Amino acid sequence: MVASVAVLSDVHGALPALEAVLAEPDVAAAERIVLTGDIAAGPLPVQTLDLLTSLGERVVWVRGNAERELVHVARGGTSEHQVSTWAGRQLRPDQVELLDGLPHPVTLDVDDFGPVLFCHGTPRDDDEVVLVDSSLARWADVLSSVPDEVRTVVCGHTHMPFQRLVDRRLVVNPGSVGMSYGRPGPHWALLRDAVVSLRVTSVDLDALADAVVAASTFPGAAEWADEYTRTAYSDAEALTAFAPRDGRTVT
């Protein structure tokens, strides 16, 4: 049983954003830091993984779809995403093995919460999309494999922070550390004392973007930082883009 958990999702190799979140007092004090996937697919993959592995057993790793993608690229494949193709080719062999061995999902016993299930997309599929306003029938389907004793599920993947009840089960998305949608800035969540807190770290977005560009050798780093660090896609834009993957028709 752990007393407190900081949840960091979708870091996407944005090392300066990760560093800002790790400097938060409540993250520094958390007994565990859970990474709910898509950790390194971005402009600073090697450095991001090195920082997180240096934190040792405090960090609990959960596989995201981007981890599978980076391993595929590192072993000779390609990705439809330019940054992922580049990032996968930067990884050292030990980092490829680390990502290839990550579990999905992971369950931890947390004080005042009981067993909490941490996943990326959904408990059954790291690439499945489910949204804050998905129907109860859709939620019931994607949570159908979750044991009854698990009353809290934490997911990532869509980069949009929310918490909602689904038939008396709490579902949480901490948002994204490195590629936030909705509100700009690094997002994360804290589970402590029976309360889930959705947090955003206050940073100078231009300084954060400049730091990404200065440290990365990715040829498209400046464009990446402009699109994902200096600004953020709105929640409306993101929900519209994800709607077909949630089984909806966009009109």
C-alpha positions as CSV (number, residue, x, y, z in Angstrom):
1,M,0.0,0.0,0.0
2,V,1.4,3.4,-1.0
3,A,0.3,6.7,0.6
4,S,0.5,9.0,-2.4
5,V,0.9,8.7,-6.2
6,A,1.8,11.4,-8.7
7,V,0.6,10.4,-12.2
8,L,2.5,11.7,-15.2
9,S,1.2,10.7,-18.6
10,D,2.1,11.4,-22.2
11,V,5.5,13.1,-21.5
12,H,6.4,12.6,-25.2
13,G,10.1,13.3,-24.7
14,A,9.5,16.9,-23.6
15,L,12.3,16.9,-21.1
16,P,11.9,20.6,-19.9
17,A,8.2,20.0,-19.1
18,L,9.0,16.8,-17.3
19,E,11.7,18.6,-15.2
20,A,9.2,21.3,-14.3
21,V,6.7,18.7,-13.1
22,L,9.3,16.7,-11.2
23,A,10.3,19.9,-9.3
24,E,6.7,20.3,-8.0
25,P,6.8,19.8,-4.2
26,D,3.9,17.3,-4.3
27,V,5.6,15.3,-7.0
28,A,8.9,15.3,-5.1
29,A,7.1,14.1,-2.0
30,A,4.9,11.4,-3.7
31,E,5.7,7.9,-2.7
32,R,5.3,6.7,-6.2
33,I,5.4,8.4,-9.6
34,V,3.3,6.4,-12.2
35,L,4.0,7.0,-15.8
36,T,0.8,6.1,-17.8
37,G,2.5,5.7,-21.2
38,D,3.8,7.6,-24.2
39,I,6.9,8.6,-22.3
40,A,9.7,9.1,-24.9
41,A,8.2,9.7,-28.3
42,G,9.2,13.3,-28.8
43,P,12.2,15.6,-29.3
44,L,14.3,14.5,-26.3
45,P,13.7,10.7,-25.9
46,V,17.1,9.5,-24.6
47,Q,17.4,12.3,-22.0
48,T,13.8,11.8,-20.9
49,L,14.3,8.1,-20.3
50,D,17.6,8.6,-18.5
51,L,16.1,11.1,-16.1
52,L,13.2,8.8,-15.3
53,T,15.3,5.7,-14.8
54,S,17.6,7.7,-12.4
55,L,14.6,8.0,-10.0
56,G,14.8,4.2,-9.4
57,E,12.0,2.2,-7.9
58,R,9.8,5.3,-7.1
59,V,8.8,5.2,-10.7
60,V,6.1,2.8,-11.9
61,W,6.1,2.4,-15.7
62,V,3.0,1.6,-17.8
63,R,3.3,0.9,-21.5
64,G,1.6,3.2,-24.0
65,N,1.1,2.7,-27.8
66,A,4.1,5.0,-28.4
67,E,6.4,2.6,-26.5
68,R,5.4,-0.2,-28.9
69,E,5.9,2.2,-31.8
70,L,9.4,3.3,-30.7
71,V,10.5,-0.3,-30.2
72,H,9.2,-1.2,-33.7
73,V,11.2,1.8,-35.2
74,A,14.4,0.9,-33.2
75,R,14.3,-2.6,-34.6
76,G,14.1,-1.4,-38.2
77,G,10.5,-0.2,-38.7
78,T,9.0,3.2,-39.4
79,S,6.2,5.3,-38.0
80,E,3.7,7.6,-39.6
81,H,4.9,10.3,-37.2
82,Q,8.2,11.9,-38.1
83,V,9.2,12.6,-34.5
84,S,8.6,8.9,-33.6
85,T,10.7,7.6,-36.4
86,W,13.5,10.0,-35.4
87,A,13.1,9.2,-31.7
88,G,13.1,5.5,-32.1
89,R,16.4,5.6,-33.9
90,Q,18.0,7.6,-31.1
91,L,17.4,5.0,-28.4
92,R,20.2,2.9,-26.9
93,P,19.7,-0.9,-26.8
94,D,19.1,-0.8,-23.1
95,Q,16.3,1.7,-23.5
96,V,14.7,-0.3,-26.3
97,E,14.7,-3.3,-24.0
98,L,13.2,-1.2,-21.2
99,L,10.3,0.0,-23.3
100,D,9.8,-3.5,-24.8
101,G,9.3,-5.0,-21.4
102,L,6.8,-2.5,-20.0
103,P,3.5,-3.9,-18.6
104,H,-0.1,-2.7,-19.4
105,P,-2.1,-2.2,-17.3
106,V,-0.7,-1.9,-13.8
107,T,-2.6,-2.1,-10.5
108,L,-1.3,-0.5,-7.2
109,D,-2.9,-0.5,-3.8
110,V,-3.2,3.2,-2.7
111,D,-4.2,4.4,0.7
112,D,-7.8,5.4,0.9
113,F,-8.4,4.2,-2.7
114,G,-7.7,0.5,-2.6
115,P,-6.6,-1.1,-5.8
116,V,-6.1,1.5,-8.5
117,L,-5.7,0.4,-12.1
118,F,-3.3,2.5,-14.3
119,C,-3.5,2.1,-18.1
120,H,-2.8,4.1,-21.2
121,G,-5.8,4.0,-23.6
122,T,-8.2,1.7,-21.7
123,P,-7.5,-1.3,-19.4
124,R,-7.8,-3.7,-22.3
125,D,-6.0,-1.8,-25.1
126,D,-3.2,0.9,-24.9
127,D,-4.4,2.5,-28.2
128,E,-8.2,2.6,-27.5
129,V,-9.8,6.0,-27.2
130,V,-12.4,6.9,-24.6
131,L,-13.4,10.4,-23.7
132,V,-14.9,12.4,-20.8
133,D,-18.2,12.5,-22.6
134,S,-18.2,9.0,-24.0
135,S,-21.5,7.2,-23.4
136,L,-22.1,5.1,-20.3
137,A,-22.6,2.1,-22.6
138,R,-19.2,2.8,-24.2
139,W,-17.5,3.1,-20.8
140,A,-19.2,-0.1,-19.5
141,D,-17.7,-1.9,-22.5
142,V,-14.1,-0.7,-22.1
143,L,-14.2,-1.3,-18.4
144,S,-15.9,-4.7,-18.6
145,S,-12.7,-6.6,-17.8
146,V,-11.8,-4.5,-14.7
147,P,-12.3,-6.4,-11.4
148,D,-15.2,-5.2,-9.2
149,E,-12.9,-4.3,-6.4
150,V,-11.1,-1.8,-8.5
151,R,-13.0,1.4,-8.0
152,T,-10.5,3.9,-9.5
153,V,-9.1,3.7,-13.1
154,V,-6.4,6.1,-14.3
155,C,-5.8,6.4,-18.0
156,G,-3.9,8.6,-20.5
157,H,-3.6,8.7,-24.3
158,T,-6.0,11.6,-25.1
159,H,-3.9,14.3,-23.5
160,M,-7.0,15.9,-21.9
161,P,-7.4,16.0,-18.1
162,F,-10.7,15.0,-16.6
163,Q,-12.3,12.9,-13.8
164,R,-15.8,11.5,-13.9
165,L,-17.9,8.8,-12.3
166,V,-18.9,5.8,-14.4
167,D,-21.5,3.8,-12.5
168,R,-19.9,4.7,-9.2
169,R,-16.4,4.0,-10.4
170,L,-14.0,6.9,-10.7
171,V,-12.1,7.4,-14.0
172,V,-9.3,9.9,-14.2
173,N,-7.1,11.2,-17.0
174,P,-4.2,13.4,-15.7
175,G,-3.7,15.1,-19.1
176,S,-0.3,15.3,-20.8
177,V,3.0,16.5,-19.4
178,G,4.5,17.2,-22.8
179,M,1.7,17.7,-25.3
180,S,-1.3,19.1,-23.5
181,Y,-4.7,19.6,-25.2
182,G,-7.2,22.1,-23.8
183,R,-5.2,24.2,-21.5
184,P,-1.5,24.8,-22.3
185,G,1.2,23.7,-19.8
186,P,2.3,20.4,-18.2
187,H,-0.6,18.5,-16.6
188,W,-0.4,15.8,-14.0
189,A,-2.5,14.3,-11.2
190,L,-2.1,13.5,-7.5
191,L,-3.8,10.7,-5.6
192,R,-3.6,11.3,-1.9
193,D,-5.9,11.2,1.2
194,A,-8.8,9.9,-0.8
195,V,-8.7,12.9,-3.2
196,V,-7.7,13.1,-6.8
197,S,-6.2,16.5,-7.7
198,L,-5.8,17.5,-11.3
199,R,-2.8,19.8,-11.5
200,V,-1.1,22.0,-14.1
201,T,2.4,23.3,-13.5
202,S,2.9,27.0,-13.9
203,V,5.7,27.7,-16.5
204,D,6.8,30.2,-19.0
205,L,5.7,28.4,-22.2
206,D,8.0,30.3,-24.5
207,A,11.0,29.5,-22.2
208,L,9.9,25.9,-22.1
209,A,9.7,25.7,-25.9
210,D,13.0,27.5,-26.3
211,A,14.6,24.9,-24.0
212,V,13.2,22.0,-26.1
213,V,14.6,23.6,-29.3
214,A,18.0,24.3,-27.7
215,A,18.5,20.7,-26.4
216,S,17.1,18.6,-29.2
217,T,18.7,17.5,-32.4
218,F,15.4,16.5,-34.0
219,P,15.2,18.5,-37.3
220,G,11.6,19.5,-36.7
221,A,12.2,20.5,-33.0
222,A,11.2,24.2,-33.6
223,E,8.0,23.3,-35.3
224,W,7.2,20.6,-32.7
225,A,7.7,23.1,-29.9
226,D,5.6,25.8,-31.6
227,E,2.7,23.3,-32.0
228,Y,2.8,21.5,-28.7
229,T,4.6,23.6,-26.2
230,R,4.0,27.3,-26.9
231,T,0.3,26.6,-27.6
232,A,-2.2,23.7,-27.2
233,Y,-5.0,22.4,-29.3
234,S,-8.3,23.2,-27.7
235,D,-10.5,20.7,-26.0
236,A,-13.1,21.2,-28.7
237,E,-10.6,20.5,-31.5
238,A,-9.3,17.4,-29.7
239,L,-12.7,16.0,-29.0
240,T,-13.7,16.5,-32.6
241,A,-10.6,14.7,-33.8
242,F,-11.0,11.8,-31.5
243,A,-14.7,11.3,-31.9
244,P,-14.6,8.7,-34.8
245,R,-12.3,6.6,-32.6
246,D,-14.9,6.7,-29.9
247,G,-17.4,5.3,-32.4
248,R,-19.2,8.6,-33.1
249,T,-20.1,10.3,-36.3
250,V,-18.8,13.9,-36.7
251,T,-21.2,16.3,-38.2
